[in-house]
Amino acid sequence: MLKPKVIFAAFLFLFSIFALYLWINSLEAPSHTHSEDEGSQDRTAQIENIKKSITELEKRLETNPDDFNILMALGHAYLELQNFKEAQKYFGKAAQINPESAEAQTDLALTLSKNNSVKDALAILEKVTKTFPDYGDGWLQLAVIYRFSLKDNEKALYNFQKFMEVEKQSELIPRVKEEIKKIKAEMNIR
């Protein structure tokens, strides 16, 4: 039987990869798809593994319904499956249990935005960036909402730049720089 820390670490790793994938794909639509690529077989196996992990985590949650780590792992698993409603439920409970978790609050906001509650997501992210100004993902998610949901380039630019100030070593920096360049071009800023 896998230890809870191993399961949680695996979910955090998978979530990080998936979050990067979602964010990059949200910026530009793919030019084409290959439904029969080998990757689709790998993805099917990955989905099955995630579903098995969800079953195990939900069983563990029955005995400890307020376990923050299990709630977060379940939220990330459902996020990986793009089941934003279920992810929102678990991130919401995790955020209630630990309101001082910038990650739980940001992940809740992310799922709210995916569930067309952009106004609620925006309110949470504004609070996260004010309360946890060194938490880069809060700035990034806020920038993405302003850029793609609200079409407010000025605020998107500001938040992308705040992300760059906070996250000096992030692997997302080249992509964020590219997005900043696009925004500046659209706004005729040098």
PyMOL commands that set and color helices and strands:
alter all, ss='L'
color gray80, all
select helices_A, chain A and resi 4-27+38-63+68-80+84-97+102-114+118-131+136-149+153-166+173-186
alter helices_A, ss='H'
color red, helices_A
deselect
rebuild
show_as cartoon
